Amino acid sequence: MTIESNTTQKSARVLRSRIVGVVTGDKVNKTRKVVFEYLSRHSKYNKYIKRKTVLHVHDENNESHIGDHVEVMQCRPYSKTKSYRLVRIVTRGPQIDLSAITGEASQMFERRKQEAAASAAVGQV
């Protein structure tokens, strides 16, 4: 009595399509919103219309940020809306350092607060 195993016959895995898009949202942990833009022809007027698809993408290591061009691939559903995963970051987008801006804004706010308190104290005297 011999038992045959299916391990010797490996079926070729189907290559899934890969899409390149731009990250537009990175506020949720391990999830990115990626916009994929394309042109489609109008059925009546035969003009090209710009269309876009918003994909929710699983980013395990939180590597990508807003403005990055990323390559995504379809996979099993991670959640109700998330059925794609991040394959690689094609190009990095512009990174904005907000620490300098917030530092200047808080200093200006404190300065105005002190000036308002000084003018109120002068007005009461």
Number of C-alpha atoms within 10 A of each C-alpha: 3 4 5 7 7 8 7 7 7 7 8 6 6 6 7 9 8 14 16 18 23 25 23 16 16 18 11 9 11 14 21 27 21 28 20 15 14 11 11 13 12 10 8 6 7 9 11 12 11 10 11 13 11 14 19 23 24 24 19 12 10 14 13 24 21 18 18 20 21 21 18 23 18 16 14 9 12 13 9 7 10 18 16 23 23 25 17 15 18 13 13 14 15 10 10 8 8 8 9 9 10 11 11 11 12 11 11 12 12 12 12 12 11 12 12 12 12 11 10 11 10 9 8 6 5
